[in-house]
Amino acid sequence: MRDLFTPLKKPAFGAALVLSLFAFGPAAEAANPFEMNFWLSGPKYDGRVAPCEAALPTITSQFQEKESTYWNSDLTITGYGGIHETAFRPWESDNIPRRYCSGDVMISDGKLRHVHFSIIEDGGFASLGQGVEWCVTGLDRNWAYNPSCKAAKP
């Protein structure tokens, strides 16, 4: 086994080349006035986020697509119940407006599960429209929101 604590015999040529590029490269400069003021208006969030029920068709279609495409499963959402808002803009007012919701879903396998989701202003593809992030408890197979969809809550 190689001893990792003894120095190498010869310094690598690549390391010397990289260091010389940083030493003789151009210095960093601040943005000029044209770069600072050309169409950089910044985000303008109005806080107009759809109600919780508006996201249910999106969740239904995305759930069916995810299950069939990635998990080779024929599970679908057959019904919703008890959908309610859990938080609206829970952080500072300068953050992207989100509405957090929770409820119950009936899955085609006959099991009742919980769903947690958020509706995000300008969170759609290319910041067009509202985006939806969701998690069905027990069916977060890639553990994106683990444990028990905790990361999908506010």
C-alpha positions as a printed NumPy array, in Angstrom:
array([[  0.   ,   0.   ,   0.   ],
       [  1.285,   3.463,  -0.84 ],
       [  2.248,   5.796,   1.97 ],
       [  0.118,   8.9  ,   1.476],
       [  2.038,  11.061,   3.931],
       [  5.396,  11.1  ,   2.133],
       [  5.873,  13.889,  -0.411],
       [  5.969,  13.061,  -4.098],
       [  9.392,  12.819,  -5.718],
       [  8.678,  15.257,  -8.588],
       [  6.066,  17.992,  -8.76 ],
       [  3.528,  17.421, -11.492],
       [  4.038,  19.465, -14.633],
       [  0.293,  20.057, -14.96 ],
       [  0.093,  21.702, -11.54 ],
       [  2.882,  24.122, -12.451],
       [  1.147,  24.952, -15.71 ],
       [ -2.171,  25.691, -13.974],
       [ -0.481,  27.888, -11.38 ],
       [  1.322,  29.861, -14.07 ],
       [ -1.96 ,  30.456, -15.915],
       [ -3.487,  31.959, -12.78 ],
       [ -0.402,  34.073, -12.116],
       [ -0.224,  35.635, -15.575],
       [ -3.939,  35.735, -16.42 ],
       [ -5.975,  38.933, -16.644],
       [ -7.073,  40.56 , -13.419],
       [-10.757,  40.504, -12.464],
       [-12.556,  43.762, -13.138],
       [-15.872,  45.156, -11.987],
       [-18.753,  45.433, -14.431],
       [-18.834,  48.603, -16.504],
       [-21.966,  50.819, -16.436],
       [-23.334,  49.271, -19.633],
       [-23.113,  45.768, -18.188],
       [-24.707,  46.847, -14.927],
       [-27.695,  48.633, -16.428],
       [-28.59 ,  46.65 , -19.523],
       [-31.908,  44.901, -18.858],
       [-31.022,  43.797, -15.344],
       [-34.271,  44.768, -13.733],
       [-34.273,  41.886, -11.257],
       [-37.165,  39.712, -10.195],
       [-40.544,  41.294,  -9.707],
       [-42.609,  38.913,  -7.629],
       [-46.205,  39.897,  -7.042],
       [-47.111,  37.108,  -4.645],
       [-49.924,  35.93 ,  -6.895],
       [-49.823,  32.174,  -6.393],
       [-52.672,  29.879,  -7.388],
       [-54.736,  28.146,  -4.697],
       [-53.862,  24.607,  -3.641],
       [-56.537,  22.942,  -5.784],
       [-55.041,  24.398,  -8.98 ],
       [-51.98 ,  22.134,  -8.686],
       [-53.859,  18.821,  -8.435],
       [-54.084,  18.061, -12.2  ],
       [-50.355,  18.746, -12.553],
       [-49.504,  16.448,  -9.649],
       [-51.744,  13.7  , -11.059],
       [-50.126,  13.764, -14.498],
       [-46.548,  14.124, -13.217],
       [-47.054,  11.291, -10.696],
       [-48.335,   8.911, -13.38 ],
       [-45.515,   9.901, -15.744],
       [-42.824,   9.437, -13.068],
       [-44.155,   6.063, -11.931],
       [-44.436,   4.63 , -15.455],
       [-41.215,   6.109, -16.848],
       [-38.746,   5.668, -13.999],
       [-40.189,   2.937, -11.781],
       [-42.005,   0.757, -14.336],
       [-45.138,   1.005, -12.21 ],
       [-48.756,   1.455, -13.195],
       [-49.676,   3.408, -10.036],
       [-51.874,   6.467, -10.518],
       [-53.598,   8.952,  -8.236],
       [-57.326,   8.249,  -8.213],
       [-58.539,  10.893,  -5.767],
       [-57.716,  13.714,  -3.362],
       [-59.081,  14.681,   0.021],
       [-58.441,  17.207,   2.763],
       [-56.321,  19.506,   0.605],
       [-55.363,  22.549,   2.663],
       [-52.761,  25.315,   2.758],
       [-50.004,  24.86 ,   5.342],
       [-47.998,  28.048,   4.675],
       [-47.744,  31.004,   2.311],
       [-44.396,  32.79 ,   1.956],
       [-43.034,  31.293,   5.19 ],
       [-39.689,  33.086,   4.835],
       [-38.682,  36.701,   4.266],
       [-40.673,  38.712,   1.765],
       [-37.755,  38.902,  -0.718],
       [-37.814,  35.148,  -1.413],
       [-39.712,  33.593,  -4.293],
       [-43.385,  33.386,  -3.254],
       [-44.563,  29.834,  -2.558],
       [-47.776,  28.338,  -1.287],
       [-47.307,  25.091,   0.664],
       [-50.174,  22.627,   0.778],
       [-50.878,  19.148,   2.134],
       [-53.621,  16.566,   1.877],
       [-54.444,  12.931,   1.281],
       [-54.329,  10.985,  -1.971],
       [-55.858,   7.675,  -2.904],
       [-53.49 ,   5.598,  -5.004],
       [-54.655,   2.976,  -7.508],
       [-53.248,   0.235,  -5.246],
       [-55.974,   1.1  ,  -2.7  ],
       [-53.704,   2.822,  -0.162],
       [-54.38 ,   6.248,   1.286],
       [-51.203,   8.334,   1.461],
       [-50.254,  11.92 ,   2.292],
       [-49.137,  14.426,  -0.339],
       [-47.138,  17.581,   0.344],
       [-46.587,  20.13 ,  -2.404],
       [-45.701,  23.716,  -3.114],
       [-46.798,  26.076,  -5.856],
       [-44.004,  28.433,  -6.889],
       [-44.482,  31.778,  -8.611],
       [-42.498,  31.882, -11.866],
       [-41.274,  28.353, -11.099],
       [-42.345,  26.733, -14.352],
       [-40.122,  25.807, -17.27 ],
       [-37.868,  28.775, -18.134],
       [-39.584,  30.744, -15.344],
       [-42.824,  30.838, -17.305],
       [-45.928,  30.112, -15.293],
       [-46.185,  28.593, -11.874],
       [-44.202,  25.528, -10.936],
       [-45.255,  22.671,  -8.686],
       [-43.003,  20.521,  -6.497],
       [-44.681,  17.579,  -4.79 ],
       [-44.027,  14.438,  -2.782],
       [-46.267,  11.47 ,  -1.994],
       [-45.265,   9.932,   1.336],
       [-44.069,   6.361,   0.899],
       [-43.568,   6.735,  -2.852],
       [-40.531,   9.03 ,  -2.826],
       [-38.444,   6.224,  -4.258],
       [-35.409,   8.335,  -5.163],
       [-35.427,   9.953,  -1.682],
       [-35.502,  13.482,  -3.087],
       [-37.601,  14.731,  -0.151],
       [-36.674,  12.164,   2.518],
       [-37.436,  11.39 ,   5.337],
       [-41.198,  11.022,   4.846],
       [-41.374,  13.995,   2.438],
       [-40.079,  16.355,   5.136],
       [-38.141,  18.458,   2.608],
       [-41.347,  19.154,   0.651],
       [-42.84 ,  20.941,   3.663],
       [-42.085,  24.535,   4.726]])
